[in-house]
Amino acid sequence: MPAAAALALGFWGIRRQDSLWSDEAVTYEVAHRSTSDIARLLAEADVVHGLHYFLMHAVFALWEGGTVALRLPSVLAVAATAAGVGLLGRRLAGPRAGLFAGLVLALLPSLQRYAQEGRSYALVCALMTWGTWLLLDALDAGSRKRRAARGERRSWLGARQFGRRFRWAGYGAVMLVACLVHAFAVLGLVAHGVTAALSRTGLRPWATTASVVSASLAPLALVSATQSGQVSWIAAPALSDLVDQAVVSAVGVACALLLLLSGRTGGGTTAAGGVPALALPLLLLPAGLLLALSPLRPLYVDRYVLYGSIGLALLTGAALDRALRHVLTRLRARGPLRGPRLPVLVVAVASALVTLAVLPASRELRTPASRSDDVTAVAEAVREMGAPGDGLVFLPARRAWVLATPDGYAELDDVALADSPAASGTLFGAELAPAVIRERLTAQRRVVAVRDVFGEPRDSTGRRDAKEAVLRARFEECGTRRVTRAQITVYARPGHC
């Protein structure tokens, strides 16, 4: 049921009125390059997203399905996450807790959002979920070995020992893929280390596995260190970020306390120590570590640690199960319940109420306005404001607006562009020297300028200054329109607006 709910929510409004935000536009354009061009790009930029770009390249090679194909892997990944969270909850706290946990995961607005984005974050959640399942398998195998064969000597190739090593190898492989899809998945590996330490059986094999994963990631880390300028746009966490994370953490801790005080933490048949020992580290550590590092280097973005929602869903599902169990116990104490279906009715009513509560947010997430920008709307505005033959400049030179919607700019002359993104092996293309830009821009009669709104990062070269100087000196402003995060201005020679 959780997977079916996640699929239904994922496909509901998946086109988002054919809107596309700039990060998705990057994925779309890069995935349509050849594999050699993608590899060439990764040597210069976005190596942390490389595996996802190759995956999307394969998707588009199989089916050129536009925005649906772009977002389909994320929909399926969230469905796999919901199914895995349901099974984790069932394993740790029983069938009803698993059902609640999976449904909570599917209904979370953050998961609904990234189920419909062509980026890697939903895929990381799926890999983290099933990596957590394999971690439980490995911990349980070690626990059973200690209980059933304490003092028994076996060779390394003994069946029980081999099975345990095989489980840890499987866990390490999944976590390595998760970290290759997005580097900050390594913080989930750290959270698993806390669970392994609390289990008292798995810290040493976890440490060995984590060391192998970390060593395997070393080449990626070295290359990505040379591209660290790509995250220079991340600012210190805003107060709203801190409040949001504090509220989510408080909910998770409250659920954990409810389970601990009730004496029903789950985990009676597992070595993981119950729901809190597994879920709290996932919820608190990844986001907490990024926030703690912010004074040294701001890196906190909520989507980078989206997989913390796995912990929140597990804790909430187990707490809801415990609360329902308490209600039913009180009702039975007053007399026999009428029919065996009362628990089902209570669950159905509660699910309906929760669904209605999140419905407004769910509907908002399926509109273009739910994202910070919309490259489709920007392209339409440029088409309406410009005329064939007009000059075109981008300030700054990040051409995310044009990547997935080149037709909207086809009749304009991009006066600063030297080589296209694919030809130059870059994300946004290579620009001409400032002097050449100045000369070409001066020769235009009308120019359409596409700017980022105030507060966005500026170009670090002199090209923006050259563009701005010519526009101020040779042109007059005819009109400006703001479209999401873009500001489109038409310039013309004095007296020709």
N, C-alpha and C positions, 0 to 999 in steps of 0.2 A: 504493500500500500504506500509506504513513503516514496518509493521510486516512481510509482504511477502518479502520485501527487506532484512530485518534482517535475516529471515529464510534462504533465498537463500545464503546470505553471510556466514551464520553460517555453512551450510552444504558443502559449497565449500571448498574442501581440508581439511575436518574435521579430517582425520586420520593423517595429517601432516607427511606423509611418514613413518607412524608407529613410530614416535619419541614420547618421553615422557620426560618431565622435572621433576626434583626431587620432587617438591611440589606435582605435580600430582601423582607421584609414591607413595608418602605417602598416599594421598587420596585413591588410588587404593588398596594398601595393607591393610589399616585400614578398609576400607569398606568391605573387604572380611573376616574380623574377625567376630566371633559371637557377638551378642548384649551384652552379659555379658563381653566379652573380650574388647569391645569398651568402656563400662562403666568403666571397670578396668583401662584402659589406661587413660581415662579422669581425673581420680583422681590424676594422676601423671603428665600429659602433655596434651597440645592442647585442653583444655576444651573450649576455645573460638571457636573452629571449631567443637565441639561435635555434634550440631544439623545437620550440613552438613554431617558429617560422617554417622549418622543414616539414613539420606535421601539417601545417595549413597548406603548404605547397602541395603535399600529397592529396589533401582533401580537394583542392581546386582542380588537381589533375584528374581526379575521379569524377567530380561533379562541379560544373561552373554554376553554382546556385546562388550567387550574389550574397546578400546579407544573411540569408538563411543558412547557406553553406558556411559562411564566416562564423556564425554563432552556434551552429549545430554541435560541434565538439564540446562547447561549454554547457549546453543543455544536457547532453549525455553525461558529462562529468558530474554535474550536480545531481543527476538521478543516481549515478553510481555512489556518490557521497551519501545521499539520503539512505540508500539501501545499506551501505556499509555502517552508517551510524546506527540504523535500526538493529542490525545484527550485533554490533558492539554493545548496545544497550541491553539487548536480549541476553547476551552472553554474561554480562556483568550483573544485571539486576532483574532479569525476567522478561517474558514476552511483552507484557503491557508497557513496561518502561522502555523497551526497545521500540515499540510502536510509537509511543509519545515522542521519543527522542528523534526518530526519523521524520515524523511529521513536523516537529518544531524546526528541524533543520530546513526542510523544504519550504516552510512558511517564512523563515527569517528574511526580512527585506534585503539585507545585504547579499544573501545567496540568490534571491530572485534577480537582483540587479546583475550580478556577475554571471548568472546563467545565460544572460542575453548580451554578453559582450565578447567580441572576438579577441580576447587576450588570454593569458595563461593561468589566471588566478583560480578559476574553477577546476582546471585540470590538476593544479597543485593540491586543491582540497581533496579530490578523489584519490590521488596517490597517497596523501597523508593519511586518509581514512584507512585505506587498505594496508598501508605500511603499519599503522597502529594495530590492525587485526593480526598481522604477521608478528608484530612484537609480542602480543598476548600469546600467540601460539608458541613462540620461542621461550617466553618466560614460563608458560605452563609445562612445556616439555622438560625444562630444567627442574622445575618443582617436582614433577612426577618422578623424575630420575632420582632425586634426593630422597623422596619418601619411599619409593618402592625398591631402591637398590642402594641404600646407604651402606657403605662398606664393601659393596660388590665391585670387583675389579673387572674392567672390560677394556679391550683394545680400542684404539682410536677408530678403527673400522667396525666396531660393534654396532649393531643395528640401532640401539637406542642412542648412542653417542652420535652416530652418523645422522640420524633423524634430527637431533637437536642442532647440529652444525648446519644441516641443510635449511632448517627454518631460519637461523640467523643469516645465512647467505641470502635467502629469499628476501628477508627484511632489508638487508643492506642494499640489495639490488633495487628494490622499489624506492627506498629513500634516496639512493643515488640519482635515479631518474627524476624524482621530485625536485632535487636540488639543481639538476641540470635544466629543468623546465623553468625554475626561478630560484635564484641563489638564496633568497631569504627562507627557503624551506629548511635550511640548515638549522634555523632556530627551533623548528619542530623536532629535529633530531636531538637538540639539547633538552627540550621538554621531555622527550622519551627517556633521556638519561635519568631524570629525577624519578620517573615511574620505575625504571629498572632498579635504582638505588633503594626505593621504598619496598620493592619486592623481596629484597635480601637474597635473591637467587641469580639475578641477571646482570649485575653491574659490570662484572669483569667481561663477559661475552659482549655486552652492549658496548663497552669501551673499545674492545677490539674491533667490532663492526664499525663503530663510529670513526675509528682511526683509519680504517680502510676507505670508507666513504670520503673522509676529509682529504686523504692522500690522492684519491682519484679526482677530486675537485680542484686540486692545486693548479693544474694548467689553466682551467677556466678562471680561477681567482687571479692568477697573474695577468692574464689578458684583460680581464674586467677592471683591474686596478689601473691600467693605462687608459681606460675609458671612463674614469670616475667623474669627469666633467659633465657627463650626461645626467647625473643626479644633482648637479649644482642648483637646479631649480627648487629643490626641496627646502622649504623654510622650517624654522623652529615650529614645533607643534602649537597650533592655535588653542585658545582656551576651550573652544568647542570640541576639539579633538580630545583634550584631557578629560572634559566632562563626559563625553560619550564613552571613553574607555573606562572611566571610573564607574559609570552606571552599569555597564556590562559586567565589569569585574565584581561589583557589589552584588548583582543578581546571581552570578555564579557562586560566589562565596556564601551567600545566603542559602542557596540550594544545597551546597555541600554541608553547611552547618545543620540544616534540617535533616539530612541523611545521617550525619554523625550522631546527632542527639537522639534520633529515633532508633539508632542501632542497626539500621538497614542500609549499609553503604554498598551492598552488592559485593560481588567478587568472592562469594563463598567457595566457588569451585575453580577459581583462577588464582594465579600467583601475583596478579597486578595490584592487589590490595583494595579493590573496589573502585567504584565510579570516581570519587574525589581524587584518589591517587593517580588515576589516569587522566581525568578531564581537567582538573585545576591547572596542572603544569601547562597543558596545551592552551588553555584560555589565558593564563596570566603571563607566562614567561616570554613568548615571542614578542608580544606588544610591549611588555614591560622593559625588556632589554633594549628595544629600539628607542623607547622614550627615555630611558636612562642615559643612552649614548647621545641624545640630542644636543646637550650643551657642548660636546666635543665635535660632533658631526651630525647635523640633522638628516635623518634617514627614515623617520617614521611617516609612513603612508598607510592608511588602514587596510587597503587592498593587499599590501605586501604580506600581511599576516591574517588574511581572511580565514585561513584554516583554523584559527582560534575558535571560530564558530562551532567546530566539532565538539570542543570541550563544553561550550555553553549549551549546546543541544543535549548532550549526554547528561549533564547535571540537571537541566530543566526537566527532561523526560523522566529521570529517576525520581526527582522531587514531586512531579505531578502524580506519578504512580503511587508514591508514598502517601501523598495527600488524599488521593482517591481511596486508597486502602483504609486510611483512618476514617474517612466519611462512611464507608461501607461497614466498617466494624461498629461504629456508633449506631448506625441504622439497624444493624442486626441485633445489637444489644437491646433495642426497644421492642423487638419482636421479629417474627419471620418476615423476610422480604417477599414481596409478591412476584414470584416468577424469577427464573434464573437470568433473565435478560436485563435486569436493572443496571448492572455495571456497563453493559453495552450502550444502554440509553444514556447514562451519565456521560460516557466518553463521547457519544455522538453529539450531545448538546454542547459539551465543553468545546469540542472541535469546531462546531458551527459558530459559537461565540467568538473563538479566537480568529477564525477565518474572516468573520465580519469586521473584527477589530483591525486587521491588517489590510483589508480590502482597499481603503482609500490610498494607502501607501503603495500597494501593488498596482493599482491603476495609474498612479503618478509615474511609477518606474517605467511604464510602457508608453510614455510620451516623449517627444524630442526634448522637451524642457527639463527632463530629469537628468540630463548630462550637461557637463560644463560647456560644451560647444556642439555644433552640428555642421559638419563640412558640407552636407548636402544643401542646407539652407544658405550657407555662405556662397556656394557656387551659384545658386539661383539668384542671389542678390547681385553678384558680380555680373551675371548674364543680363540682368535687367538694367543695371546702371551703366555698363560699358557699351561700346559700339565696336563693330569690326574695325580692326586696325589700331585701336587704342593701345597705348603702352600699358604695361603691367609691372608693378614692383611690389615686393613683399618686405615688410618692415616689422620684425626682423626677417631673416632669410629662411626661416623654417617653413617649408612649403607643405605642411601637413594638410592644409586646406585643399590642395589640388591633387593629392596623391590618389584618392579613390574616385575623384570626379573631374578628370581632365577635360571632358567635353565642355564643361562650363567655362573654361578658359581658352578653348581652342582658337577662337577668333581674335585673341589679344596677343600682343607681342611682349613676351617676358624679357624686358630689356637687359636685365642683369644676369640671366642664366647663361652659363658657359656650357655645361653638360648636364643631362638629365640625371635623376637619382641613380637609375640602373647603370648608365654609362660611366658615371663618376665613381660608382661603388660606395655611395654615401646614402644617408637617409633622405636628404632633401635636395640633392643636387649641388653642383659647384658653381660659384658665381665668378664673374669677370673681375678684373682688377678695378679698384675705385676710379681710376682715371678713365677707363673705358666705359664704365657705367655712367660716369658724368657726361661723357661725350654722346653716348647713345640716348640718354634720357633728355638731354638738351635738344635733340633732333625731333622729339615727339611734339604733337599738337595737343593731345589729350592723354591723360595718364590715370589709370585706376590703381590706387594704392590700397593694399590689404594689410592692416596693422593688427597686432595684438592689442588688447585693451591695456590701459595703464596698470603697471604693477607686474607685468610679465617680464621675463629675462630679456635683455637687449643683446644685439650682436656684439661680439668682442672685437670685431675688425672695424676698419674704417669705411666699410661699404655702406652701412646705414647712414653714417654722417654725410657721405657723398650724395646719397639719394635725397636726404632731407635738405641739404644745402641747395641743390638744384630746384627742388619743388618750391622752396621758399623764395628763391631769387627769380625764377623764370615763369612760375605758374601762380594762378589764383585758385582758391578752393571753391568748387561749384556746389558741393553737397556731400553730406556724410550720413551714413547709415550704420547703426550698430546691430550686428547679428550675433547673438550669443557672446562668444569671447573674441569676436573679430570686429574690427571697425573699418568700414569700406568708405574711402573718400575719392571723389572724382576731381581731378585738377585739369585746368585748361589754360591756354595762353590768355593773358589779360584781355578782357572784353569779348571772349569767345565761349563763355559758359552757356 
